[in-house]
Amino acid sequence: MIELNKLKKTKVKKIRVGRGIGSGKGKTSGRGVKGQKSRSGVAIKSFEGGQMPLFRRLPKRGFNSFNQQKIAILNLEKIQILINKKKIITSETLNLKQLINKKIVSKSSKKLKLLGIGELKEKIAVEIDYISKGAKEKLERNGSSVILRNNN
């Protein structure tokens, strides 16, 4: 059994810099003479001693449009799971506002897209912005109604 006061760490003495020649860390306190690194409050971030820094060596790629609207994506499979959990009522029209209120999709989403992965057993009315061919076919086969909102 190890006692706390017997640990090695507790016996290591803190080095007090700037306390005279005899300490070995006197005068310049181990910082050398002059220069940026000898001053206080200076941190040279990503400086690699004159070598080309990593962030400049790597290629810059891609483009993020600030106009882009966030589209919430929902699969038929997910809708069926939510119906089974009684989070979605089949008698109501399923739309983005309803999904945001029930915290199923993020409130930052501006549009809703329906994809055709999985099967939907219940009849449901959906009001959406975009729909895949597969999802549209499955909903028509099921007898569900699809209302496409005006995309502007």
BELCORDA-V886175 format. One record per pair of residues at least 12 apart in sequence whose ideal C-beta (glycine too) atoms are under 8 Angstrom apart, sorted by the first residue. I is the first residue (numbers start at 1). J is the second residue. Records with the same first field share a line. If there is no record, write none. Layout:
I->J  J
//
This chain:
17->29  30
69->110  111
70->106  108  109  110  111
71->109  110  111  112  113  129  130
72->96  99  105  106  109  111  112  113
73->113  115
74->99  104  105  112  113  114  115
75->114  115  116  117  118
76->114  115  116  117  118  119  120  135  138  139
77->117  118  119
78->118
79->94  120  124
80->118  119  120  121  122
82->104
83->122  124
87->102  104
88->102  124
90->122  123  124
92->125
93->125  126  127  147
94->124  125  126  127
95->112  126  127  128
96->109  111  112  127  128  129
99->112
111->129  130  151
112->128  129  130
113->128  129  130  131  132
114->126  128  130  131  132  135
115->132  134  135
116->132  133  134  135  136  137  138
119->138
120->138  139  142  144
121->142
122->142
123->142  143  144
124->139  144
125->144  145  147
126->139  144  145  146  147
127->147  149
128->146  147  148  149
129->148  149  151
130->148  151
131->146  148
//
